[in-house]
């Protein structure tokens, strides 16, 4: 009897091993529904290396999101690596060329053109199907910004744009606020400029009506937005379009603000602190300043989209996206897209850093609505005019900024400065 039982036991064990082997063979790809199958049937989590360039306070928010993602499920484990902003893109580009890139990485929309030519950025449409990502759940402007040659090449995470902040006490004391707290002014460039003139008359002598970076990148970003508001372009059909009537009109307006003392000259990156310490009534700056400003308890401010001063709304802006480098492990690529989509779904956490979430559904959540100031400028996501898609964009922007600053300093006339910028851009594009 014992021999019969032993024989049956051995037969059962063998049959169990055969069936287990068949089962593993039929489920070698991770299941989207069952996290326990993620490691090819072994129950082991898929491990992803994730690179970001958030060397500022943004890094803390993103690290917290990664931690929450890892705790929320057992299918995927993400290893977070924060990199210094200054050398992030050379490092990422080199890793793509060397085929040693991370499994998933942050890339600005404005940098996609320099990364895609490596041939190592994976198109995402097929992976998105397996990952359960629905492109229709993203804001149209942001979703369109990541399409190249008919394919999505990145998952949009946010919009970060230049918006307007204003000191409610100063504008209220000057009689420039409506009952709902919005600015009371006539429409257009002249109406806005007249509002600044009224502030100059009413403010204390040591407070500027407006503060913007007149000798840093904000000069270019504001000029770019004003050109776009006139229906102008920066590049068209691969050619620079800088020295144009729209470019001149935008620069004339900015020069008026400087020449009339409506904004301070030559303040560099001090514009943040000048507004934060109530030494200016209005500022144009990036949404990432929100977290900085709200730490100052004495500052009573509001934040709204960049004002429409010409024929159509437009703002300078960019987006953080996530790219998935090419590799042989498709399960990792699908997992990377799942992770990217999770970050977008949980955009209210990222909005704490000031950024506008890429999914409209996030804007309707109680978590997002509970954040102060953010909802006031969220509509800017629809106004952003993304910069031209060229690998030479950074060099062109630097050259144009140099000429615009020379105009602000009075070293060049507007005509000569824009002509100089046009020539430099054409030379860079011809190389």
C-alpha positions in Angstrom: 0.0 0.0 0.0 2.9 2.3 0.9 4.5 1.7 -2.5 1.2 2.6 -4.3 0.9 5.8 -2.3 4.5 6.8 -3.0 4.0 6.1 -6.7 0.9 8.2 -6.8 2.7 11.0 -4.9 5.7 11.0 -7.3 3.3 11.0 -10.3 1.4 13.9 -8.8 4.6 15.9 -8.3 5.8 15.3 -11.9 2.4 16.3 -13.3 2.4 19.4 -11.2 5.9 20.4 -12.5 4.9 19.9 -16.1 1.7 22.0 -15.7 3.7 24.7 -13.9 6.2 24.8 -16.8 3.4 25.1 -19.3 1.8 27.8 -17.3 5.0 29.8 -17.2 5.5 29.4 -20.9 2.1 30.8 -21.7 2.5 33.8 -19.5 6.1 35.0 -20.2 4.8 38.6 -20.8 3.6 40.5 -17.7 -0.1 40.8 -17.4 -1.6 44.3 -17.2 -4.3 43.1 -14.8 -2.3 40.9 -12.5 0.7 42.5 -10.8 1.9 39.1 -9.6 2.8 38.1 -13.2 5.0 41.2 -13.7 8.3 39.4 -13.4 7.6 36.9 -16.2 5.5 34.7 -13.8 8.1 34.7 -11.1 6.4 37.3 -8.9 9.5 39.5 -9.1 8.8 43.2 -9.8 10.1 44.8 -13.0 12.9 47.2 -12.1 13.1 50.6 -13.9 15.9 53.1 -13.8 14.4 56.7 -14.0 16.4 59.8 -14.7 15.3 63.4 -14.0 16.9 66.8 -14.2 15.2 68.3 -11.1 18.2 69.7 -9.2 15.9 72.3 -7.6 13.0 71.8 -5.2 11.1 70.0 -8.0 13.3 67.0 -7.2 11.8 66.6 -3.8 8.3 66.5 -5.2 9.2 64.0 -7.9 11.1 61.8 -5.5 8.0 61.7 -3.3 5.8 60.7 -6.3 8.2 57.8 -7.1 8.1 56.6 -3.5 4.3 56.7 -3.6 4.2 54.8 -6.9 6.5 52.1 -5.5 4.3 51.8 -2.4 1.0 51.7 -4.4 1.7 48.4 -6.3 4.1 45.5 -6.6 4.4 45.1 -10.3 7.0 47.8 -10.9 9.8 49.2 -8.8 11.3 52.5 -10.0 14.9 53.6 -9.0 15.0 57.4 -8.9 18.1 59.2 -10.1 18.2 63.0 -9.9 20.8 64.7 -12.1 22.3 68.2 -12.2 20.3 70.4 -14.6 23.5 71.9 -16.2 24.8 68.6 -17.7 21.6 66.6 -17.9 20.9 66.7 -21.6 24.6 66.0 -22.7 24.5 63.1 -20.3 21.1 61.8 -21.6 22.2 62.3 -25.2 25.4 60.4 -24.6 23.6 57.5 -22.9 21.2 57.2 -25.9 24.1 57.1 -28.4 26.0 54.6 -26.3 22.9 52.5 -25.8 23.3 52.7 -22.0 20.2 54.9 -21.3 17.9 54.5 -18.4 14.6 52.7 -18.9 12.6 55.9 -18.7 13.7 59.6 -18.5 12.3 63.1 -18.3 12.8 65.2 -21.4 11.4 68.7 -22.2 9.4 69.0 -25.4 12.0 71.6 -26.5 14.7 69.0 -26.3 13.0 66.2 -28.1 14.5 67.3 -31.4 18.0 66.7 -30.2 17.3 63.3 -28.7 15.1 61.7 -31.4 17.9 61.7 -34.1 19.8 59.2 -32.0 17.3 56.6 -33.2 17.0 55.4 -29.6 13.7 57.1 -28.5 11.0 54.5 -28.8 7.7 55.4 -30.5 5.0 54.8 -27.9 1.7 54.0 -29.6 1.9 50.2 -29.5 3.4 50.2 -26.0 0.6 52.6 -24.9 -2.0 50.0 -25.9 -0.4 47.3 -23.8 0.0 49.7 -20.9 -3.6 50.9 -21.0 -2.7 54.6 -21.7 -5.4 56.6 -23.4 -4.0 59.6 -25.3 -7.4 61.2 -25.3 -7.1 61.6 -21.5 -4.4 64.2 -22.0 -4.9 67.9 -22.8 -4.9 68.3 -26.6 -2.2 71.0 -26.7 0.2 68.9 -24.6 -0.7 65.6 -26.4 0.0 67.2 -29.8 3.3 68.5 -28.6 4.8 65.0 -28.4 3.7 63.8 -31.8 6.5 63.4 -34.4 5.9 61.8 -37.8 2.4 60.7 -36.7 3.6 58.8 -33.6 3.6 59.8 -29.9 7.3 59.8 -28.8 6.8 60.8 -25.2 4.2 61.0 -22.4 3.4 64.6 -21.3 3.6 65.2 -17.6 2.8 68.9 -17.3 2.9 72.4 -18.7 5.2 75.0 -17.2 4.7 78.5 -18.6 5.3 82.2 -18.0 2.2 83.6 -16.2 1.4 86.8 -14.4 1.5 87.4 -10.6 0.2 90.5 -8.9 0.2 92.0 -5.4 -3.4 92.3 -4.5 -2.8 94.9 -1.8 -1.0 97.3 -4.1 -3.5 96.9 -7.0 -6.4 97.2 -4.6 -5.0 100.4 -3.0 -4.6 101.8 -6.5 -8.2 101.1 -7.4 -7.2 98.5 -10.0 -9.1 95.5 -8.7 -12.6 94.4 -9.5 -14.8 93.0 -6.7 -13.8 89.4 -7.7 -10.1 90.3 -7.3 -9.3 90.4 -11.0 -7.4 93.3 -12.5 -9.4 96.3 -13.6 -7.9 97.5 -16.9 -8.7 98.3 -20.5 -7.9 95.5 -23.0 -4.8 95.2 -25.1 -1.2 96.4 -24.8 -2.2 100.0 -24.2 -4.7 99.1 -21.4 -2.0 97.0 -19.7 0.6 99.7 -20.0 -1.8 102.3 -18.7 -2.5 100.1 -15.6 1.3 100.1 -15.0 1.3 103.9 -15.3 -1.4 104.2 -12.7 0.5 102.0 -10.4 3.6 104.2 -10.8 1.6 107.2 -9.7 0.1 105.5 -6.7 2.8 103.1 -5.4 5.4 104.0 -2.8 8.6 105.4 -4.3 10.6 102.2 -3.6 8.1 99.9 -5.2 8.2 99.2 -9.0 5.0 98.8 -11.0 6.4 95.6 -12.6 9.5 93.5 -12.5 10.7 91.2 -15.2 14.2 89.9 -16.1 15.3 92.5 -18.6 18.7 90.9 -19.1 18.0 87.2 -18.7 15.9 84.5 -20.4 12.7 86.1 -19.4 13.3 88.8 -21.9 13.2 86.2 -24.7 10.2 84.3 -23.2 8.1 87.4 -22.9 9.1 88.7 -26.3 8.3 85.3 -27.8 4.8 85.3 -26.2 4.1 88.8 -27.5 5.1 87.8 -31.1 2.9 84.7 -30.9 -0.1 86.8 -29.7 0.2 88.8 -32.9 0.0 85.6 -35.0 3.8 85.9 -35.7 6.3 83.1 -35.9 9.8 82.3 -34.7 10.6 79.9 -37.5 8.7 79.0 -40.6 9.5 76.2 -43.0 12.8 75.8 -41.3 13.8 79.4 -41.7 14.2 82.0 -39.0 11.4 84.7 -38.8 12.8 87.0 -36.1 13.2 90.4 -37.8 9.5 90.9 -38.5 6.8 93.5 -37.9 5.5 91.3 -35.0 9.0 91.0 -33.5 9.5 94.8 -33.7 6.1 95.6 -32.2 6.7 93.2 -29.3 10.1 94.7 -28.6 8.7 98.3 -28.8 6.2 97.4 -26.1 8.9 95.9 -23.8 11.2 98.9 -24.4 8.3 101.3 -23.5 8.0 99.6 -20.1 11.7 100.1 -19.5 12.0 103.6 -20.9 9.0 104.9 -18.8 10.3 103.3 -15.6 7.4 100.9 -15.4 9.9 98.0 -14.8 13.4 98.1 -13.4 16.4 97.5 -15.7 19.3 95.1 -15.2 18.0 93.1 -12.3 19.1 89.7 -13.5 17.5 86.8 -11.5 16.5 89.0 -8.6 13.0 89.4 -10.0 11.8 86.6 -7.8 12.9 88.2 -4.6 11.9 91.7 -5.6 8.3 90.6 -6.1 8.4 88.2 -3.1 9.5 91.1 -0.8 6.7 93.4 -2.1 9.1 95.7 -4.0 7.1 95.2 -7.2 3.3 95.1 -7.9 3.3 92.8 -11.0 5.7 90.2 -12.4 5.8 87.9 -15.3 7.6 84.7 -14.3 7.3 80.9 -14.5 4.7 78.8 -12.7 7.5 77.2 -10.7 7.7 80.4 -8.7 4.4 79.7 -7.0 5.9 77.6 -4.3 8.5 80.2 -3.6 6.0 83.1 -3.3 3.5 81.3 -1.2 6.1 80.7 1.5 6.1 84.5 2.2 3.1 84.9 4.5 3.1 88.7 4.2 2.6 88.5 0.4 -1.0 88.7 -0.7 -0.9 87.8 -4.3 -2.8 86.2 -7.2 -1.6 84.2 -10.2 -3.3 84.3 -13.6 -2.4 83.3 -17.2 -0.1 85.5 -19.2 -2.3 88.5 -20.3 -3.6 88.8 -23.8 -2.2 92.1 -25.1 -2.6 91.5 -28.8 -5.1 89.7 -31.1 -4.9 86.2 -29.6 -4.0 84.5 -26.4 -0.5 83.0 -26.3 2.2 82.3 -23.7 5.7 80.9 -23.8 5.8 77.5 -22.2 7.4 74.0 -22.3 6.5 70.6 -20.9 8.2 67.9 -19.0 7.6 64.6 -20.7 8.8 61.1 -20.2 10.6 59.2 -23.0 11.2 55.5 -23.2 14.6 54.6 -24.7 14.8 51.6 -27.1 15.9 48.3 -25.6 15.2 44.5 -26.0 13.1 44.1 -22.9 9.6 45.0 -24.0 8.1 44.2 -20.6 10.3 47.0 -19.1 9.1 49.4 -21.9 5.5 48.7 -21.2 6.1 49.1 -17.4 7.8 52.5 -18.2 4.7 53.7 -20.0 2.5 52.5 -17.1 4.7 54.5 -14.7 4.6 57.6 -16.9 0.8 57.4 -17.1 0.5 57.0 -13.4 2.6 60.1 -12.8 0.2 62.1 -15.1 -2.8 60.6 -13.4 -1.4 61.8 -10.0 -0.5 65.2 -11.4 -2.0 67.0 -8.4 1.1 65.9 -6.4 3.3 67.4 -9.1 1.2 70.6 -9.2 2.6 71.3 -5.7 5.8 72.3 -7.6 3.7 74.9 -9.5 3.3 73.0 -12.8 0.0 72.5 -14.6 -1.0 68.8 -14.8 -1.3 67.4 -18.4 -4.6 65.7 -17.8 -7.7 67.9 -17.6 -9.3 65.3 -15.3 -6.7 66.1 -12.6 -7.7 69.7 -12.7 -11.2 68.7 -11.5 -10.0 66.7 -8.5 -10.5 67.9 -5.0 -6.8 67.4 -4.3 -5.9 69.9 -7.1 -8.6 72.4 -6.3 -7.4 72.5 -2.7 -4.0 73.8 -3.8 -3.9 77.6 -3.6 -3.2 79.7 -6.7 -2.8 76.8 -9.2 -6.3 76.8 -10.5 -5.9 80.6 -11.2 -3.5 80.0 -14.0 -4.3 76.4 -15.2 -5.9 77.7 -18.4 -2.5 78.7 -19.6 -2.0 75.1 -20.7 -4.2 75.9 -23.7 -2.4 79.1 -24.5 1.2 77.7 -24.7 2.8 78.0 -28.1 5.6 75.5 -28.1 8.9 76.5 -29.7 10.0 75.2 -33.1 11.2 71.6 -33.3 14.9 71.9 -34.2 18.0 70.5 -32.6 19.5 74.0 -32.9 16.9 75.6 -30.8 19.0 76.2 -27.7 21.8 77.9 -29.7 19.3 80.1 -31.6 17.5 81.1 -28.4 20.8 82.1 -26.8 21.8 84.2 -29.8 18.4 85.9 -30.0 18.4 86.7 -26.3 21.8 88.3 -26.6 20.5 90.7 -29.2 17.3 91.5 -27.3 19.3 92.3 -24.1 21.5 94.7 -26.2 18.3 96.5 -27.2 17.2 96.7 -23.5 20.6 98.1 -22.6 20.3 100.8 -25.3 23.4 99.4 -27.1 21.4 98.7 -30.2 18.3 100.1 -31.7 15.3 97.8 -32.1 15.8 97.6 -35.8 19.5 96.8 -35.6 19.0 94.4 -32.7 16.4 92.3 -34.5 18.4 92.4 -37.7 21.4 91.1 -35.7 19.3 88.4 -34.2 18.0 87.3 -37.6 21.4 87.1 -39.1 22.8 85.0 -36.2 19.8 82.6 -36.3 20.2 82.2 -40.1 23.9 81.5 -39.7 23.2 78.8 -37.0 20.5 77.2 -39.2 22.8 77.1 -42.2 25.5 75.0 -40.4 
